Amino acid sequence: MLIRTFIGFGLLFSLSQAVFALPNRGIVRGEDGQAVSLAYVAEAVPRGGILVIGENHGLAVHRDQHLALLKQLRTAGHKVSVGLEFINYPFQPFVDGWRAGQLTEEEFLQKIGWGGTPFEFYRPQAQFPLLSEGAKTLALNAPRSVTSKIAKEGLESLSADERRLLPGDFQLGRDPYRRRFEAMMPHLPDGPAKDRYFAAQSAWDDTMAWTALKFMRANPEQTLVIIVGDFHVQYGGGLPDRLRSRSNIPVRTLSQLDSSGLSPEEIEAEVLPTDADGIRADWIWVDESRVPTPQP
């Protein structure tokens, strides 16, 4: 009896250790840290649904993982469209013109005011959708002039024309998201400044959701992959929350974690659910940053 008890305890301990022996590279489930394959993720994304992928901007390994997942989704039978946080939705005609070959890349980038992160980190994702099957590269975000004005002067400063560039039923993000946002922005003074900046962050999320869902309602056969900064994805409070509040279209999330320099304990703290915020994402792709991969 004692031997059976000892064996049973040992098995239970081993299973517990297996759950929490997180890899420093690979995809794990957000609910329990169990390793899964890329093919598993692609099959688990509903056709006609939305997959929101978080990233560190300009990180080559994250770009490469975007492409691996996009290819796996196509292999699994999805018709894949790609939505980009970095392009304001009024610029959609320029995106369409570039994809149709009517604009050179240089002309396209000039018209949309591309700056900051080199376009090489997003060119292959933007070119991935097959126009022949009705897929699209989608500009998602609110005009930067509007979000900047909100951050500096508040929502009440917007003109009627500027307000019309936001969703008519625009809403601020929920309190848990605000708590995390303020923790990420400790330099902001208390009071009106925090209110303004969180309103701008919420406008960013809600406009992306509004734009994405307009596309999905018109193209229900597509699977839309949205590429955004990882904070917008983590714990569901940003973009996923706004998508779910506006539609019953299924939404899945994948967060990418750069594990460079992190200890096993630090990786565990980033990956596993927390009491305060719950699950970070449906899946977390853990990997270390590497030298940028040249693109043709």
C-alpha positions in Angstrom: 0.0 0.0 0.0 2.8 2.3 0.9 4.7 1.5 -2.3 1.5 2.2 -4.4 1.1 5.5 -2.6 4.7 6.4 -3.3 4.5 5.5 -7.0 1.3 7.4 -7.3 2.8 10.5 -5.7 5.9 10.2 -7.9 3.7 10.0 -11.1 1.7 13.0 -10.0 4.9 14.9 -9.2 6.3 14.0 -12.7 3.2 15.2 -14.4 3.4 18.4 -12.5 7.0 18.9 -13.5 6.2 18.2 -17.1 3.6 20.9 -17.2 5.9 23.5 -15.8 9.1 22.5 -17.5 8.6 25.2 -20.1 10.8 25.3 -23.2 12.8 28.3 -24.1 11.8 27.8 -27.7 8.6 26.6 -29.3 4.8 27.0 -29.1 2.9 26.3 -25.8 -0.7 26.5 -24.8 -1.6 29.6 -22.8 -3.8 27.7 -20.4 -1.2 25.2 -19.1 2.1 25.7 -20.9 1.9 22.4 -22.7 3.9 22.3 -26.0 2.0 22.1 -29.2 3.0 22.1 -32.9 2.5 24.7 -35.6 0.2 22.3 -37.4 -1.9 22.0 -34.2 -2.3 25.8 -34.1 -3.3 26.1 -37.7 -5.9 23.4 -37.4 -7.3 25.0 -34.2 -7.9 28.4 -35.8 -11.5 28.3 -37.1 -11.9 28.9 -40.9 -13.6 32.3 -41.3 -12.2 33.4 -38.0 -9.6 35.9 -36.8 -6.1 35.1 -35.4 -4.4 38.1 -33.7 -0.6 37.7 -33.5 1.4 39.9 -31.2 5.0 40.7 -31.9 8.0 42.8 -30.9 8.2 45.3 -33.8 11.2 44.8 -36.0 12.3 41.5 -34.6 13.5 39.2 -37.3 12.6 36.0 -35.5 9.0 37.2 -35.1 8.8 38.1 -38.8 10.0 34.6 -39.6 7.4 33.0 -37.3 4.6 35.1 -38.9 5.5 33.6 -42.2 5.8 30.1 -40.9 2.3 30.4 -39.4 0.8 32.0 -42.5 2.2 29.2 -44.6 0.9 26.5 -42.2 -2.6 28.1 -42.3 -2.6 28.0 -46.1 -1.4 24.4 -46.0 -4.3 23.6 -43.6 -6.8 25.0 -46.2 -7.4 28.5 -44.9 -7.8 31.4 -47.3 -5.5 33.9 -45.6 -5.9 37.7 -45.5 -3.4 39.8 -43.5 -4.3 42.9 -41.4 -1.5 45.3 -40.4 -1.5 47.6 -37.4 1.0 49.9 -39.0 -1.1 51.2 -41.8 -4.0 53.7 -41.3 -7.3 52.4 -42.8 -7.8 55.5 -45.1 -4.7 54.4 -46.9 -6.4 51.1 -48.1 -6.5 52.4 -51.8 -2.7 52.8 -51.7 -2.3 49.2 -50.3 -4.6 47.9 -53.1 -2.7 49.9 -55.7 0.7 48.5 -54.5 -0.6 44.9 -54.4 -2.1 45.3 -57.9 1.3 46.6 -59.2 0.0 50.1 -59.9 2.4 51.6 -57.4 6.0 50.8 -56.8 7.0 50.0 -53.3 8.8 53.3 -53.0 5.7 55.2 -54.1 3.5 53.1 -51.8 5.6 53.7 -48.7 5.8 57.4 -49.5 2.0 57.7 -49.8 1.4 56.0 -46.5 4.1 57.8 -44.7 6.0 54.7 -43.6 8.7 55.3 -41.1 10.6 53.8 -38.2 10.9 50.0 -38.6 12.3 49.0 -42.0 9.7 47.6 -44.3 11.7 44.5 -44.9 10.3 43.2 -41.6 6.7 43.3 -43.0 7.0 43.1 -46.8 6.6 39.3 -47.0 3.6 39.3 -44.6 2.0 42.2 -46.6 2.6 40.3 -49.9 1.3 36.9 -48.5 -2.4 37.1 -49.3 -3.4 35.6 -52.7 -5.4 38.2 -54.6 -6.5 35.4 -56.9 -8.6 33.8 -54.1 -10.1 37.1 -52.9 -7.6 37.5 -50.0 -6.5 41.0 -49.1 -3.8 43.0 -47.3 -5.8 45.1 -44.9 -4.9 48.6 -43.5 -6.5 48.6 -40.0 -5.6 51.6 -37.9 -7.0 55.0 -37.1 -5.3 57.9 -38.7 -2.2 58.8 -36.6 -3.3 62.5 -36.6 -6.4 61.5 -34.8 -4.8 59.3 -32.1 -2.0 61.8 -31.6 -4.6 64.6 -31.1 -6.5 62.4 -28.6 -3.3 61.7 -26.6 -2.4 65.4 -26.5 -5.8 67.1 -26.2 -8.4 64.5 -25.4 -11.4 63.0 -27.2 -13.4 66.2 -26.7 -10.9 68.1 -28.9 -11.8 66.1 -32.1 -13.8 67.9 -34.7 -16.9 66.3 -36.2 -14.9 65.1 -39.2 -12.2 63.6 -37.0 -14.7 61.9 -34.8 -16.3 60.2 -37.9 -12.9 58.5 -38.5 -13.5 56.5 -35.3 -16.2 53.8 -34.8 -19.6 55.5 -34.1 -20.0 53.4 -31.0 -16.4 53.8 -29.8 -15.7 52.6 -26.3 -12.7 52.8 -24.0 -10.9 49.6 -23.0 -11.9 47.8 -19.8 -10.4 48.6 -16.4 -8.0 45.6 -16.3 -6.5 46.7 -19.6 -6.1 50.2 -18.3 -4.3 49.0 -15.2 -1.8 47.1 -17.3 -1.5 50.1 -19.7 -0.7 52.5 -16.8 1.9 50.0 -15.4 3.6 50.0 -18.8 3.6 53.8 -18.9 4.8 54.8 -15.5 6.2 58.1 -16.7 2.7 59.5 -17.4 1.5 61.9 -14.6 -1.7 61.0 -12.8 -4.8 62.7 -13.9 -5.9 64.0 -17.3 -2.7 62.9 -19.1 -3.3 59.2 -18.3 -7.0 59.6 -19.4 -5.9 61.0 -22.7 -3.3 58.4 -23.5 -5.5 55.5 -22.6 -8.2 57.0 -24.8 -5.7 57.1 -27.6 -4.7 53.5 -27.0 -8.4 52.5 -26.9 -9.1 54.3 -30.2 -6.2 52.3 -31.7 -7.7 49.0 -30.6 -11.3 49.8 -31.3 -10.7 51.2 -34.7 -8.6 48.1 -35.7 -11.5 45.8 -34.5 -14.1 47.9 -36.4 -12.1 47.9 -39.6 -11.3 44.2 -39.4 -14.9 43.1 -38.8 -16.2 45.2 -41.7 -13.9 43.2 -43.9 -14.8 39.8 -42.3 -18.5 40.4 -42.7 -18.0 41.1 -46.4 -15.6 38.2 -46.8 -16.7 35.4 -44.4 -14.7 32.8 -46.3 -11.4 34.4 -45.3 -9.3 33.8 -42.3 -7.9 37.1 -41.1 -4.5 37.2 -39.5 -3.8 40.5 -37.7 -0.3 41.5 -36.8 0.1 43.9 -34.0 2.3 44.9 -31.1 2.2 42.2 -28.4 0.7 44.4 -25.7 -2.5 44.7 -27.8 -2.8 40.9 -27.6 -1.7 40.0 -24.1 -4.4 38.8 -21.7 -7.1 39.7 -24.3 -7.8 43.2 -22.9 -6.9 45.2 -26.0 -7.7 44.2 -29.6 -9.2 40.7 -28.9 -11.6 42.2 -26.3 -12.8 44.8 -28.8 -13.2 42.2 -31.6 -15.3 40.0 -29.3 -17.4 42.8 -28.0 -18.4 43.8 -31.6 -19.0 40.4 -33.2 -19.5 36.6 -32.7 -16.8 35.9 -35.3 -14.4 33.5 -33.5 -11.1 35.1 -32.3 -7.9 33.3 -31.4 -4.7 34.9 -30.1 -1.0 34.1 -30.3 1.6 36.0 -28.3 5.3 35.9 -29.2 7.8 36.0 -26.4 11.5 36.9 -27.0 13.1 34.7 -24.4 16.6 36.1 -24.9 18.3 36.5 -21.5 15.3 35.1 -19.5 15.8 32.5 -16.9 13.4 29.4 -16.8 11.6 31.1 -13.9 11.2 34.3 -15.8 9.8 32.4 -18.9 7.4 30.6 -16.7 6.2 33.9 -15.2 5.6 35.3 -18.7 3.9 32.3 -20.1 1.6 30.8 -17.4 -1.7 32.3 -16.4 -1.7 34.8 -13.6 -4.3 35.4 -10.8 -4.7 39.0 -11.8 -5.0 38.7 -15.6 -5.6 35.1 -16.5 -4.3 33.6 -19.8 -1.8 35.6 -21.8 -3.0 34.2 -25.1 -4.4 31.0 -26.6 -0.8 30.2 -27.6 2.6 31.6 -26.8 5.5 31.2 -29.2 8.7 31.4 -27.2 11.9 32.0 -29.1 15.2 33.8 -28.8 16.0 36.7 -31.1 18.6 36.0 -33.8 20.4 37.7 -36.6 17.9 39.2 -39.1 17.1 36.8 -42.0 17.8 38.5 -45.4 14.8 38.8 -47.6 15.0 38.7 -51.4 
